[in-house]
Amino acid sequence: MQILFVDESGTPPPPEKQHDTPLFVLGGLVVPEDFWTKLATDLNRLKAAFKIEGQIKWRYFAPSKPGAKPNSLSHLTVAQKEILRSKPLGPSGTTSRCGPSAS
């Protein structure tokens, strides 16, 4: 069995406003069932090491704008976000030294 994760970015505009906001992205990721447990374990280990509660969204890696609402990565520095972003998951990677001070 395969597990499919699907997520969207953007909001499809009503037909009369499609020229104003023409972009809508729908992406998916297929994970083999036998790999899912390992992937979930690695992801949870990363989240614990970086003290992340909640979702990890790509937009959270961008610099925060003044007055922006806090998100699950707000407590991390730019360098820590880069370490988190570049950590491999799965059989070829390791998450044993993945905390914010790891290099």
NUDREN-29543 format. One record per atom (N, C-alpha, C, CB): residue number from 1; x, y, z; residue in one letter. Coordinates in nm, 2 decimals, always signed. Atoms other than C-alpha are relative to their C-alpha. Glycine has a CB too. Layout:
REM residues N
SITE,martor,X,Y,Z,zamar
SITE,NUM,X,Y,Z,a .
...
This chain:
REM residues 103
SITE,martor,X,Y,Z,zamar
SITE,1,+0.08,-0.12,+0.00,m .
SITE,1,+0.00,+0.00,+0.00,m .
SITE,1,+0.09,+0.12,+0.00,m .
SITE,1,-0.10,+0.00,+0.12,m .
SITE,2,-0.07,-0.13,+0.00,q .
SITE,2,+0.11,+0.36,-0.06,q .
SITE,2,-0.09,+0.10,+0.07,q .
SITE,2,+0.02,+0.05,-0.15,q .
SITE,3,+0.07,-0.10,-0.07,i .
SITE,3,+0.01,+0.66,+0.15,i .
SITE,3,+0.02,+0.13,-0.08,i .
SITE,3,+0.05,+0.01,+0.15,i .
SITE,4,+0.00,-0.12,+0.08,l .
SITE,4,-0.07,+0.98,-0.04,l .
SITE,4,-0.03,+0.12,+0.09,l .
SITE,4,-0.09,-0.01,-0.12,l .
SITE,5,+0.02,-0.13,-0.07,f .
SITE,5,-0.03,+1.33,+0.12,f .
SITE,5,-0.02,+0.10,-0.11,f .
SITE,5,+0.12,+0.03,+0.10,f .
SITE,6,+0.02,-0.10,+0.10,v .
SITE,6,-0.18,+1.61,-0.08,v .
SITE,6,-0.03,+0.13,+0.08,v .
SITE,6,-0.13,-0.03,-0.09,v .
SITE,7,+0.02,-0.13,-0.06,d .
SITE,7,-0.17,+1.98,+0.01,d .
SITE,7,+0.00,+0.11,-0.11,d .
SITE,7,+0.11,+0.03,+0.10,d .
SITE,8,+0.01,-0.11,+0.10,e .
SITE,8,-0.25,+2.31,-0.17,e .
SITE,8,+0.08,+0.12,+0.06,e .
SITE,8,-0.14,+0.03,-0.02,e .
SITE,9,-0.06,-0.13,-0.04,s .
SITE,9,-0.08,+2.65,-0.17,s .
SITE,9,-0.08,+0.10,-0.08,s .
SITE,9,+0.15,+0.00,-0.04,s .
SITE,10,+0.08,-0.10,+0.06,g .
SITE,10,-0.30,+2.94,-0.24,g .
SITE,10,-0.15,-0.03,+0.01,g .
SITE,10,+0.04,+0.02,-0.15,g .
SITE,11,+0.14,+0.02,+0.00,t .
SITE,11,-0.67,+2.97,-0.28,t .
SITE,11,-0.05,+0.02,-0.14,t .
SITE,11,-0.08,+0.09,+0.10,t .
SITE,12,+0.05,-0.02,+0.13,p .
SITE,12,-0.84,+2.91,-0.61,p .
SITE,12,-0.10,+0.12,+0.00,p .
SITE,12,-0.07,-0.13,-0.06,p .
SITE,13,+0.08,-0.12,+0.00,p .
SITE,13,-1.00,+3.24,-0.70,p .
SITE,13,-0.13,-0.03,-0.08,p .
SITE,13,+0.07,+0.12,-0.07,p .
SITE,14,+0.12,+0.02,+0.08,p .
SITE,14,-1.36,+3.27,-0.83,p .
SITE,14,+0.03,+0.04,-0.15,p .
SITE,14,-0.12,+0.09,+0.06,p .
SITE,15,-0.03,-0.03,+0.14,p .
SITE,15,-1.37,+3.28,-1.21,p .
SITE,15,+0.01,+0.14,-0.04,p .
SITE,15,-0.11,-0.06,-0.08,p .
SITE,16,+0.00,-0.14,+0.04,e .
SITE,16,-1.43,+3.65,-1.23,e .
SITE,16,+0.13,+0.07,+0.05,e .
SITE,16,-0.12,+0.08,+0.05,e .
SITE,17,-0.12,-0.06,-0.06,k .
SITE,17,-1.10,+3.71,-1.03,k .
SITE,17,+0.12,-0.08,-0.04,k .
SITE,17,-0.01,+0.02,+0.15,k .
SITE,18,-0.12,+0.08,+0.03,q .
SITE,18,-0.87,+3.46,-1.19,q .
SITE,18,+0.11,+0.07,-0.06,q .
SITE,18,-0.04,-0.11,-0.10,q .
SITE,19,-0.11,-0.09,+0.05,h .
SITE,19,-0.67,+3.73,-1.37,h .
SITE,19,+0.08,+0.07,+0.11,h .
SITE,19,-0.06,+0.10,-0.10,h .
SITE,20,-0.06,-0.06,-0.11,d .
SITE,20,-0.59,+3.88,-1.03,d .
SITE,20,+0.10,-0.09,+0.08,d .
SITE,20,-0.10,+0.06,+0.10,d .
SITE,21,-0.08,+0.10,-0.08,t .
SITE,21,-0.46,+3.57,-0.86,t .
SITE,21,+0.01,-0.13,-0.08,t .
SITE,21,-0.06,-0.03,+0.14,t .
SITE,22,+0.00,+0.11,+0.10,p .
SITE,22,-0.37,+3.32,-1.14,p .
SITE,22,+0.07,-0.13,+0.05,p .
SITE,22,+0.06,+0.04,-0.12,p .
SITE,23,-0.08,+0.12,-0.05,l .
SITE,23,-0.16,+3.08,-0.92,l .
SITE,23,-0.07,-0.08,+0.11,l .
SITE,23,+0.13,+0.05,+0.05,l .
SITE,24,+0.05,+0.09,-0.10,f .
SITE,24,-0.28,+2.78,-0.73,f .
SITE,24,+0.08,-0.13,-0.02,f .
SITE,24,-0.16,-0.03,-0.01,f .
SITE,25,-0.09,+0.12,+0.01,v .
SITE,25,-0.05,+2.48,-0.66,v .
SITE,25,-0.06,-0.11,+0.09,v .
SITE,25,+0.14,+0.04,+0.05,v .
SITE,26,+0.05,+0.12,-0.07,l .
SITE,26,-0.16,+2.13,-0.56,l .
SITE,26,+0.12,-0.10,-0.02,l .
SITE,26,-0.13,-0.05,-0.06,l .
SITE,27,-0.11,+0.09,+0.01,g .
SITE,27,+0.12,+1.90,-0.47,g .
SITE,27,-0.03,-0.13,+0.09,g .
SITE,27,+0.13,+0.06,+0.06,g .
SITE,28,+0.02,+0.13,-0.07,g .
SITE,28,+0.14,+1.54,-0.34,g .
SITE,28,+0.13,-0.07,+0.02,g .
SITE,28,-0.10,-0.08,-0.08,g .
SITE,29,-0.11,+0.08,-0.03,l .
SITE,29,+0.38,+1.30,-0.19,l .
SITE,29,-0.05,-0.14,+0.03,l .
SITE,29,+0.08,+0.06,+0.13,l .
SITE,30,+0.04,+0.14,-0.03,v .
SITE,30,+0.35,+0.92,-0.20,v .
SITE,30,+0.11,-0.06,+0.08,v .
SITE,30,-0.02,-0.07,-0.14,v .
SITE,31,-0.09,+0.07,-0.09,v .
SITE,31,+0.51,+0.73,+0.08,v .
SITE,31,-0.04,-0.15,+0.01,v .
SITE,31,+0.01,+0.07,+0.14,v .
SITE,32,+0.03,+0.14,-0.02,p .
SITE,32,+0.54,+0.35,+0.08,p .
SITE,32,-0.04,-0.03,+0.15,p .
SITE,32,+0.12,-0.09,-0.05,p .
SITE,33,+0.05,+0.03,-0.13,e .
SITE,33,+0.36,+0.21,+0.38,e .
SITE,33,+0.11,-0.05,+0.09,e .
SITE,33,-0.11,-0.11,+0.00,e .
SITE,34,-0.11,+0.06,-0.09,d .
SITE,34,+0.67,+0.02,+0.51,d .
SITE,34,+0.10,+0.11,+0.03,d .
SITE,34,+0.07,-0.11,-0.07,d .
SITE,35,-0.09,-0.11,-0.03,f .
SITE,35,+0.86,+0.35,+0.51,f .
SITE,35,-0.06,+0.11,+0.09,f .
SITE,35,+0.05,+0.07,-0.13,f .
SITE,36,+0.07,-0.10,-0.08,w .
SITE,36,+0.60,+0.56,+0.68,w .
SITE,36,+0.04,+0.01,+0.14,w .
SITE,36,-0.15,-0.02,-0.01,w .
SITE,37,-0.03,+0.00,-0.14,t .
SITE,37,+0.68,+0.46,+1.03,t .
SITE,37,+0.14,+0.06,+0.03,t .
SITE,37,+0.00,-0.14,+0.06,t .
SITE,38,-0.13,-0.05,-0.01,k .
SITE,38,+1.05,+0.54,+0.99,k .
SITE,38,+0.00,+0.15,-0.03,k .
SITE,38,+0.10,-0.07,-0.10,k .
SITE,39,+0.01,-0.14,+0.03,l .
SITE,39,+0.97,+0.87,+0.83,l .
SITE,39,-0.07,+0.08,+0.11,l .
SITE,39,-0.08,+0.02,-0.14,l .
SITE,40,+0.07,-0.07,-0.11,a .
SITE,40,+0.72,+0.97,+1.10,a .
SITE,40,+0.09,+0.01,+0.13,a .
SITE,40,-0.13,-0.07,+0.04,a .
SITE,41,-0.09,+0.00,-0.11,t .
SITE,41,+0.97,+0.87,+1.37,t .
SITE,41,+0.11,+0.11,-0.02,t .
SITE,41,+0.07,-0.14,+0.02,t .
SITE,42,-0.11,-0.10,+0.03,d .
SITE,42,+1.25,+1.08,+1.21,d .
SITE,42,-0.05,+0.14,+0.01,d .
SITE,42,+0.06,-0.03,-0.14,d .
SITE,43,+0.06,-0.13,-0.01,l .
SITE,43,+1.02,+1.38,+1.17,l .
SITE,43,-0.03,+0.04,+0.14,l .
SITE,43,-0.13,+0.01,-0.09,l .
SITE,44,+0.03,-0.03,-0.14,n .
SITE,44,+0.90,+1.36,+1.53,n .
SITE,44,+0.13,+0.03,+0.08,n .
SITE,44,-0.07,-0.11,+0.06,n .
SITE,45,-0.13,-0.03,-0.07,r .
SITE,45,+1.27,+1.34,+1.64,r .
SITE,45,+0.05,+0.13,-0.03,r .
SITE,45,+0.10,-0.11,-0.04,r .
SITE,46,-0.05,-0.14,+0.04,l .
SITE,46,+1.36,+1.65,+1.44,l .
SITE,46,-0.08,+0.11,+0.08,l .
SITE,46,-0.02,+0.02,-0.15,l .
SITE,47,+0.09,-0.10,-0.07,k .
SITE,47,+1.06,+1.84,+1.59,k .
SITE,47,+0.03,+0.01,+0.14,k .
SITE,47,-0.15,-0.04,-0.02,k .
SITE,48,-0.04,-0.01,-0.14,a .
SITE,48,+1.16,+1.74,+1.94,a .
SITE,48,+0.13,+0.06,+0.02,a .
SITE,48,+0.00,-0.15,+0.06,a .
SITE,49,-0.13,-0.06,-0.02,a .
SITE,49,+1.52,+1.83,+1.89,a .
SITE,49,+0.00,+0.15,-0.02,a .
SITE,49,+0.10,-0.06,-0.10,a .
SITE,50,+0.01,-0.15,+0.03,f .
SITE,50,+1.43,+2.18,+1.76,f .
SITE,50,-0.11,+0.06,+0.08,f .
SITE,50,-0.02,+0.02,-0.15,f .
SITE,51,+0.11,-0.05,-0.08,k .
SITE,51,+1.14,+2.22,+2.01,k .
SITE,51,-0.11,+0.06,-0.08,k .
SITE,51,+0.05,+0.10,+0.10,k .
SITE,52,+0.11,-0.04,+0.09,i .
SITE,52,+0.88,+2.25,+1.73,i .
SITE,52,-0.13,-0.06,+0.04,i .
SITE,52,+0.04,-0.03,-0.14,i .
SITE,53,+0.13,+0.05,-0.02,e .
SITE,53,+0.52,+2.22,+1.81,e .
SITE,53,-0.09,+0.06,-0.11,e .
SITE,53,-0.06,+0.05,+0.14,e .
SITE,54,+0.09,-0.04,+0.12,g .
SITE,54,+0.27,+2.23,+1.52,g .
SITE,54,+0.07,-0.03,-0.13,g .
SITE,54,-0.02,+0.15,+0.01,g .
SITE,55,-0.04,+0.03,+0.14,q .
SITE,55,+0.32,+2.22,+1.15,q .
SITE,55,+0.13,+0.07,-0.04,q .
SITE,55,-0.11,+0.05,-0.10,q .
SITE,56,-0.12,-0.06,+0.06,i .
SITE,56,+0.64,+2.29,+0.96,i .
SITE,56,-0.03,+0.04,-0.14,i .
SITE,56,+0.13,-0.09,+0.01,i .
SITE,57,+0.04,-0.05,+0.13,k .
SITE,57,+0.55,+2.50,+0.66,k .
SITE,57,+0.12,+0.07,-0.06,k .
SITE,57,-0.12,+0.09,+0.00,k .
SITE,58,-0.12,-0.06,+0.06,w .
SITE,58,+0.80,+2.62,+0.40,w .
SITE,58,+0.00,+0.15,+0.02,w .
SITE,58,-0.01,-0.03,-0.15,w .
SITE,59,+0.01,-0.15,-0.02,r .
SITE,59,+0.68,+2.98,+0.44,r .
SITE,59,+0.06,+0.04,+0.14,r .
SITE,59,-0.14,+0.05,-0.01,r .
SITE,60,-0.06,-0.03,-0.13,y .
SITE,60,+0.80,+2.96,+0.80,y .
SITE,60,+0.15,+0.02,+0.00,y .
SITE,60,-0.04,-0.10,+0.10,y .
SITE,61,-0.14,-0.01,+0.01,f .
SITE,61,+1.16,+2.94,+0.68,f .
SITE,61,+0.04,+0.14,-0.04,f .
SITE,61,+0.06,-0.10,-0.09,f .
SITE,62,-0.03,-0.13,+0.05,a .
SITE,62,+1.14,+3.29,+0.53,a .
SITE,62,+0.01,+0.10,+0.12,a .
SITE,62,-0.11,+0.05,-0.10,a .
SITE,63,+0.00,-0.10,-0.11,p .
SITE,63,+1.23,+3.59,+0.74,p .
SITE,63,-0.14,+0.06,+0.03,p .
SITE,63,+0.10,+0.12,-0.04,p .
SITE,64,+0.13,-0.05,-0.05,s .
SITE,64,+0.94,+3.71,+0.95,s .
SITE,64,-0.01,+0.15,-0.03,s .
SITE,64,-0.02,-0.03,+0.15,s .
SITE,65,+0.03,-0.15,+0.02,k .
SITE,65,+0.78,+4.05,+0.86,k .
SITE,65,-0.04,+0.06,+0.13,k .
SITE,65,-0.11,+0.02,-0.11,k .
SITE,66,+0.03,-0.07,-0.13,p .
SITE,66,+0.74,+4.30,+1.14,p .
SITE,66,-0.15,-0.01,+0.02,p .
SITE,66,+0.04,+0.15,+0.00,p .
SITE,67,+0.14,+0.02,-0.04,g .
SITE,67,+0.41,+4.23,+1.32,g .
SITE,67,-0.06,-0.13,-0.04,g .
SITE,67,-0.07,+0.11,-0.06,g .
SITE,68,+0.06,+0.13,+0.04,a .
SITE,68,+0.37,+3.88,+1.18,a .
SITE,68,-0.03,-0.08,+0.12,a .
SITE,68,+0.10,-0.07,-0.09,a .
SITE,69,+0.04,+0.09,-0.10,k .
SITE,69,+0.20,+3.63,+1.39,k .
SITE,69,+0.11,-0.11,+0.02,k .
SITE,69,-0.14,-0.07,-0.02,k .
SITE,70,-0.10,+0.10,-0.02,p .
SITE,70,+0.43,+3.38,+1.56,p .
SITE,70,-0.04,-0.13,-0.06,p .
SITE,70,+0.02,-0.02,+0.16,p .
SITE,71,+0.02,+0.13,+0.05,n .
SITE,71,+0.46,+3.03,+1.41,n .
SITE,71,+0.08,-0.10,+0.06,n .
SITE,71,+0.02,+0.00,-0.16,n .
SITE,72,-0.07,+0.11,-0.07,s .
SITE,72,+0.61,+2.70,+1.50,s .
SITE,72,+0.15,+0.01,-0.01,s .
SITE,72,-0.05,-0.13,-0.06,s .
SITE,73,-0.14,-0.02,+0.02,l .
SITE,73,+0.95,+2.81,+1.38,l .
SITE,73,+0.05,+0.13,+0.05,l .
SITE,73,+0.04,-0.02,-0.14,l .
SITE,74,-0.03,-0.13,-0.04,s .
SITE,74,+0.95,+3.16,+1.53,s .
SITE,74,+0.12,+0.01,+0.10,s .
SITE,74,-0.12,+0.07,+0.06,s .
SITE,75,-0.10,+0.00,-0.10,h .
SITE,75,+1.18,+3.07,+1.81,h .
SITE,75,+0.14,-0.04,-0.05,h .
SITE,75,-0.03,-0.10,+0.11,h .
SITE,76,-0.13,+0.04,+0.06,l .
SITE,76,+1.46,+2.95,+1.57,l .
SITE,76,+0.07,+0.12,-0.07,l .
SITE,76,-0.02,-0.12,-0.10,l .
SITE,77,-0.08,-0.10,+0.08,t .
SITE,77,+1.74,+3.17,+1.43,t .
SITE,77,+0.00,-0.04,-0.15,t .
SITE,77,+0.14,+0.02,+0.06,t .
SITE,78,-0.01,+0.03,+0.14,v .
SITE,78,+1.80,+3.19,+1.06,v .
SITE,78,+0.10,-0.12,-0.02,v .
SITE,78,+0.06,+0.12,-0.08,v .
SITE,79,-0.09,+0.11,+0.01,a .
SITE,79,+2.10,+2.95,+1.11,a .
SITE,79,-0.06,-0.13,+0.04,a .
SITE,79,+0.13,+0.03,+0.08,a .
SITE,80,+0.07,+0.12,-0.04,q .
SITE,80,+1.89,+2.70,+1.30,q .
SITE,80,-0.10,-0.05,-0.10,q .
SITE,80,-0.06,+0.03,+0.14,q .
SITE,81,+0.10,+0.04,+0.11,k .
SITE,81,+1.62,+2.71,+1.03,k .
SITE,81,+0.08,-0.07,-0.11,k .
SITE,81,-0.07,+0.12,-0.05,k .
SITE,82,-0.08,+0.06,+0.11,e .
SITE,82,+1.89,+2.63,+0.77,e .
SITE,82,+0.05,-0.14,+0.04,e .
SITE,82,+0.12,+0.09,-0.03,e .
SITE,83,-0.04,+0.13,-0.05,i .
SITE,83,+2.02,+2.34,+0.98,i .
SITE,83,-0.12,-0.10,-0.01,i .
SITE,83,+0.05,+0.00,+0.14,i .
SITE,84,+0.12,+0.08,+0.01,l .
SITE,84,+1.66,+2.21,+1.01,l .
SITE,84,-0.04,-0.03,-0.14,l .
SITE,84,-0.12,+0.07,+0.07,l .
SITE,85,+0.04,+0.02,+0.14,r .
SITE,85,+1.59,+2.26,+0.64,r .
SITE,85,+0.09,-0.10,-0.07,r .
SITE,85,+0.00,+0.13,-0.07,r .
SITE,86,-0.10,+0.09,+0.08,s .
SITE,86,+1.90,+2.07,+0.53,s .
SITE,86,+0.02,-0.14,+0.06,s .
SITE,86,+0.13,+0.07,+0.00,s .
SITE,87,-0.01,+0.13,-0.06,k .
SITE,87,+1.86,+1.77,+0.76,k .
SITE,87,-0.06,-0.11,-0.08,k .
SITE,87,-0.06,+0.00,+0.15,k .
SITE,88,+0.06,+0.11,+0.07,p .
SITE,88,+1.81,+1.45,+0.57,p .
SITE,88,-0.09,-0.09,+0.09,p .
SITE,88,+0.11,-0.09,-0.07,p .
SITE,89,+0.09,+0.10,-0.07,l .
SITE,89,+1.53,+1.21,+0.67,l .
SITE,89,+0.01,-0.13,-0.08,l .
SITE,89,-0.14,+0.05,+0.00,l .
SITE,90,+0.01,+0.13,+0.07,g .
SITE,90,+1.51,+0.84,+0.59,g .
SITE,90,+0.13,-0.08,+0.01,g .
SITE,90,-0.04,+0.02,-0.14,g .
SITE,91,-0.11,+0.09,-0.02,p .
SITE,91,+1.75,+0.56,+0.54,p .
SITE,91,+0.14,+0.05,-0.03,p .
SITE,91,-0.02,-0.12,-0.09,p .
SITE,92,-0.13,-0.06,+0.03,s .
SITE,92,+2.03,+0.77,+0.39,s .
SITE,92,+0.05,+0.11,+0.09,s .
SITE,92,+0.00,+0.05,-0.15,s .
SITE,93,-0.03,-0.10,-0.09,g .
SITE,93,+2.02,+1.03,+0.66,g .
SITE,93,+0.00,-0.04,+0.14,g .
SITE,93,-0.09,+0.12,-0.02,g .
SITE,94,+0.00,+0.03,-0.14,t .
SITE,94,+2.06,+1.05,+1.03,t .
SITE,94,-0.06,+0.12,+0.07,t .
SITE,94,+0.13,-0.04,+0.05,t .
SITE,95,+0.05,-0.11,-0.08,t .
SITE,95,+1.88,+1.26,+1.28,t .
SITE,95,+0.05,-0.01,+0.15,t .
SITE,95,-0.16,+0.00,+0.00,t .
SITE,96,-0.05,+0.02,-0.13,s .
SITE,96,+2.08,+1.15,+1.58,s .
SITE,96,+0.07,+0.13,+0.06,s .
SITE,96,+0.11,-0.11,+0.01,s .
SITE,97,-0.06,-0.13,-0.05,r .
SITE,97,+2.26,+1.49,+1.61,r .
SITE,97,-0.07,+0.11,-0.08,r .
SITE,97,+0.16,+0.01,-0.03,r .
SITE,98,+0.08,-0.09,+0.08,c .
SITE,98,+1.99,+1.72,+1.48,c .
SITE,98,-0.05,+0.12,+0.08,c .
SITE,98,-0.12,-0.07,-0.06,c .
SITE,99,+0.05,-0.12,-0.08,g .
SITE,99,+1.94,+1.98,+1.76,g .
SITE,99,+0.04,+0.13,-0.06,g .
SITE,99,+0.04,-0.01,+0.14,g .
SITE,100,-0.03,-0.13,+0.05,p .
SITE,100,+1.96,+2.35,+1.70,p .
SITE,100,+0.15,+0.04,+0.00,p .
SITE,100,-0.07,+0.10,+0.07,p .
SITE,101,-0.14,-0.03,+0.00,s .
SITE,101,+2.33,+2.36,+1.79,s .
SITE,101,+0.09,-0.09,-0.09,s .
SITE,101,+0.05,+0.00,+0.14,s .
SITE,102,-0.08,+0.09,+0.08,a .
SITE,102,+2.43,+2.08,+1.56,a .
SITE,102,+0.05,+0.07,-0.13,a .
SITE,102,-0.09,-0.12,-0.04,a .
SITE,103,-0.05,-0.06,+0.12,s .
SITE,103,+2.64,+2.16,+1.26,s .
SITE,103,+0.03,-0.10,-0.11,s .
SITE,103,+0.13,+0.08,+0.02,s .
